[in-house]
Amino acid sequence: MQSRRRRVQGDDGMTTAEYAVGTVAACAFAAVLYQVVTGDSVLTGLTDLVNSALATLS
C-alpha cells in the first residue's frame, strides 16, 4: 500500500518545466490579447458602440 502511495504522490501537480511552459504560453497569449485590445479597430469599434448607446438614451 505504501509503495502505491509513493507512485501516486509523485504524479501530483505539474513539474517545473510544465510551469515554465504554461507561464510562457500565458504571457504570449496576454501579449497577443493586449495588442488586439489596444489596436485602432477595436478602439474605434468600442467608441462607436458607446456613442451609439449614448445616442439612444438621449
N, C-alpha and C positions, 0 to 999 in steps of 0.2 A: 504494500500500500504506500509506503513512504517513497519508494523509487518512482511510483506513478505520480505522486505529488510533485516531485522534483522536475519531472518532464513537463508537466502541465504548467508549473510556475515559471519554467524557463521560457515559455512561449507567450507570457503575458506582456501586453503592451508593445510599443514599437521600439526598434533599436535606434541607436544614434544616427545611423545612415538614413533610416526611414524618416526620422525627424528632420534631417538636413534636406532631404529631397522634398518633403512636404513643405518646409519653410520656403525653399527656393520657388516651388510651384505657386505657393500662396502670394509671395512677393511679385512674381511675374504677372499673376492674374490681377493683383492690385494695381500694378503699373499700367496694364492694358486698360483696365476699367477707369482709372484716373484720366488717361489720355482720351478715352471716349467721352466721359462726362464733361471734361473741360474743353472739348472741341467746339468749334464755331457752330456746327449744325445742331448739336444738342442744345447749346445755349440759345440759339435762335428759336428752336422749337419750343423750349420751355418759356421763353419770353412771349412768343405768340400765344401759347396756351394760357398763360397768366393774363395777358391783355384781353384775350377773348373772354375769359371767365369774368374779369372785372367789367367788361363792356356789357355783359348780360345782366349784371347786378345793378347797373345804374340806369 
